Amino acid sequence: MDQGRQVFSVDLLERYATKNRGMITCMAAGNDVIVLGTSKGWIIRHDFGLGSSFDTDLSVGRTGEQSIHKVFVDSGGSHCIATVTGVGGAETFYTHAKWPKPRVLSRLKGLVVNAVAWNRQQITEVSTKEIILGTQDGQLFEMTVDEKDKREKYIKFLFELEELPEAFMALQMETANISGGMRYYVMAVTPTRLYSFTGIGTLESVFASYKERAVHFMELPGEIPNSELHFFIKQRRAVHFAWLSGTGIYHGGLNFGAQHSYPNGDENFVENKALLDYSKLSDGTEAGKPSSMALSEYHFLLLIGNKVKVVNRISEQIIEELQFDITADSVSRGIIGLCSDASAGLFYAYDQNSIFQVSVIDEGRDMWKVYLDLKVYAAALANCRDPLQRDQVYLVQAEDAFTNKEYLRAASFYAKINYVISFEEVTLKFISINEPEALRTFLLHKLDNLSKDDKCQITMISTWATELYLDKINRLLLEDDTAIENRNSEYHSVIQEFRAFMSDCKDVLDEATTMKLLESYGRVEELVYFANLKEQYEIVVHHYIQQGEAKKALEVLQKSSVSDELQYKFAPDLIMLDAYETVEAWMANKNLNPRRLITAMMRYSSEPHAKNETHEVIKYLEFCVHRLHNEDPGIHNLLLSLYAKQEDDSALLRFLQCKFGKGRENGPEFFYDPKYALRLCLKEKRTRACVHIYSMMSMHEEAVALALQIDPELAMAEADKVEDDEDLRKKLWLMVAKHVVKQEKGAKRENIRKAIAFLKETDGLLKIEDILPFFPDFALIDDFKEAICSSLEDYNKQIEQLKEEMNDATRGADNIRNDISALTQRYAVIDRNQECGVCKRKILMMTGDFRMAQGYSSAGPLAPFYVFPCGHSFHAQCLITHVTSCAHEEHAEHILDLQKQLTLLGSETRRDINGNRSDEPITSTTTADKLRSELDDAIASECPFCGELMINEITLPFIKPDDSLHSASWDLRPQTTNLANQRTISLPV
């Protein structure tokens, strides 16, 4: 125990606490409230929380001297019970903190109450709930008081000692709610015995059950000034007890959840019972027995004489002696007693005048050392406050285990130490005694206890542990030749443990060093395992390929964390090892670029394969082309080359006929190189494929020529594909016809019949005269009589059709001439009041009132004008002005230019006022007429009010640029120059 620091200290709290109301005879405390009983029958209440104090005289109405025998206060400081003794007998009073006067408990008149057990779990400020009172006559009573009733609700008799009638000196009670109801635990002490009561139900039913069964008690005979029972309360629950008996201090732990039973049926809720003999309190001289006691968490406070000896409850050693400053008038009686305030965690001592406060200063700070001395290591660790204290506990445990040759256990304790012994010192201990197992255990446990910041130390220890594991594995192999075959051997157990270790330490082990270690010990499988942990998949895959385990290698490559580059790198080896599994893995990985697998596929394809064997490369290429819609020309070319090498060319033809770019706008129909395909098919003598490629490349003549070598029907089909070039189509059919005529070797007439039948297949494209040169010169004309007649009839029909078309054209020309003649006689009737659509003046006005339009000749005194079929009429000059203002700039300039040219040619022939032309022939039209005709087309091709010109005017602004000055005159904004002359008028709101 640290002697330099005191655990308990004594301070004078109140020197003359009774206020001349007599001498202190008893005291109780709870929740910073102290209640004193005096020799003159007064109770004095000190509330240190509120800073108040008041006294009450309980001797009122009683004759003779009266003294307070005992006073009791609950842990909350609200309820108080006091017993007064004197000439007239004993009386018990109850008072509440809020009551001005106490109430006498009439049913207890004449009974001396020595002990009270408060129901700490149920009690409230306004109600005591069930409490137990113990009397001088060995009786127990149950009572309940409510503050609002101003009196007790009831007082019931519970129990009486009959075998050995003794006074009850102290009571304690605990309750617990369980499924069956309320369970009560009651402990009571007399001068020689400690009784235990327990049961479920009510207090009355619990004690009633002891009429039929024996009461359990612990008897310790001997004389003592005062028998006391104390519970230490922690978090509102009693955790251990102490009984001040005549023989010693009987104490132990309390476990109210225990289900062990005594033979008599009582449940045992007391654990770790012990007896502190008073002889241990003497220091060589005879010491008296304690007159009072208080109980803290770890210590007993024993009042012996005028001193309080503090005894450690665990070690049973005296750690301190407390001295009190006693006044001269109190020396005779000295310190009377001790009491404790469980709520405030304080202890009090009192003499006949004064109150002393005993404070606790961290009483558990040295308990770890107490437990360590007793070798109670778990409790010692639980009470350690810092890492250095824990290290000392671990060191003692480790040294103890090491001395007993329990090296593995010692290693685990050494690993937990961080300060008091060095890492090197511990390792040398195990190396010196040649204990590699203990050393490895120490290293592994040390790894668990290191923080993540000790990266360098973690790496070094992990590497050392790796080497120890490898050494252990090799030694097991040397010791047992059958270890590998026996799956239950220690060898396999260590292997599994080693792999688990590598898995846990994969992030701290140095990759290069660990792999070098594994390789030097020849542990290839563990090397592969570690490489897999470190995601060095190249090593793993290479190992599996060397072992011929393609499936395992592919499983590694299929992991999401594996780069596709490894797929490409190992593709040639894998496809040669297991083509089926490799291709299946390729097809499962949609992220692969098939182009980068071409080398591997070509290597596989170069090897000979059985005829009935599935070509795995073709299967994969078909998957890429048809399922993945791959557009890489290299992939398509490779697939085409593999098709070309097959005996059956059906797959090749299907491939060539597929339109891979189908459905895409402006997309190609195929992605292979047609020139390469043609060379390949020619080399492999795939004639039908060559025909298709020629046709696809628009080399129809070559396609037909090659098709004629194998199948005339194919040639005909190719010739029939040409539709947009009639000459080429005819040429191709002539090639087919020539071949057909020359190939027929039957009877002459039969040849002619077949040739004529062939002409029918051409659907009229070829005539008999086209194929006659292909027949020999000595063929008779009679053989072609029918065909020639049919041809001549066709020509005759064509001639007749041409004649009919010529007659239709002649009739059409005559109709056009008649229409032209009719146009020269067309006229319009104008009302004399009809107005011009632009100037709103009359059309038939005299020229004197309206200026002659330039470039026009007037019909008498009238100005030139235009009349449209819709009924609108315009003066020529007005129409020109309107059209030029609305037309585009280029069109307006063209109109004005024509008008200017007509003005310059004013001496030439002009139109009459009605627009009639002269009787001269069309071929003699003058330049002025041509210009006038162009001007008419420019301005009068349609009515400006009914035609397209009116529609286009929608886009024009209402106010034209020329009218900007006129529009500005309507601007309401004030001009800058007139601001001085303007007046401001205020309008009412």
Secondary structure, 3 states (H helix, E strand, C coil): CCCCCCCEEEEEEECCCCCCCCCEEEEEEECCEEEEEECCCEEEEEECCCCEEEEEECCCCCCCCEEEEEEEECCCCCEEEEEEEECCEEEEEEEECCCCCCEECHHHCCCCEEEEECCCCCCCCCECCCEEEEECCCEEEEEEEEHHHCEEEEEEEEEECCCCCCCCCEEEEEEEEECCEEEEEEEEECCCEEEEEEEECCHHHHHHHHHCCCCEEEECCCCCCCCEEEEEEECCEEEEEEEECCCEEEEEEECCCCCCECCCCCECCEEEEEEEEHHHHCCCCCCCCCCEEEECCCEEEEEECCEEEEEECCCCCEEEEECCCCCHHHCCCCCCEEEEECCCCEEEEECCCCEEEEEECCCCCCHHHHHHHCCCHHHHHHCCCCHHHHHHHHHHHHHHHHHCCCHHHHHHHHCCCCCCCCHHHHHHHHHHCCCHHHHHHHHHHHHHHCCCCCHHHHHHHHHHHHHHHHHHHHHHHHHCCCCCCCCCCHHHHHHHHHHHHHHHCCCCCCHHHHHHHHHHCCCHHHHHHHHHHCCCHHHHHHHHHHCCCHHHHHHHHCCCCCCHHHHHHHHHHHHHHCHHHHHHHHHHCCCCCHHHHHHHHHHHHHCCCCCCCCCHHHHHHHHHHHHCCCCCHHHHHHHHHHHHCCCCCHHHHHHHHCCCCCCCCCCCCCCCCHHHHHHHHHHCCCHHHHHHHHHHCCCHHHHHHHHHCCCHHHHHHHHHCCCCCHHHHHHHHHHHHHHHHHHCCCCHHHHHHHHHHHHHHCCCCCCHHHHHHHCCCCCCHHHHHHHHHHHHHHHHHHHHHHHHHHHHHHHHHHHHHHHHHHHHCCCCCCCCCCECCCCCCECCCECCCCCCCCCCCCECCECCEEECCCCCEEEHHHHHHHHHHHCCHHHHHHHHHHHHHHHHCCCCCCCCCCCCCCCCCHHHCCHHHHHHHHHHHHHHCCCCCCCHHHHHHHHCCCCCHHHHHHHHCCCCCCCHHHHHHCCCCCCCC
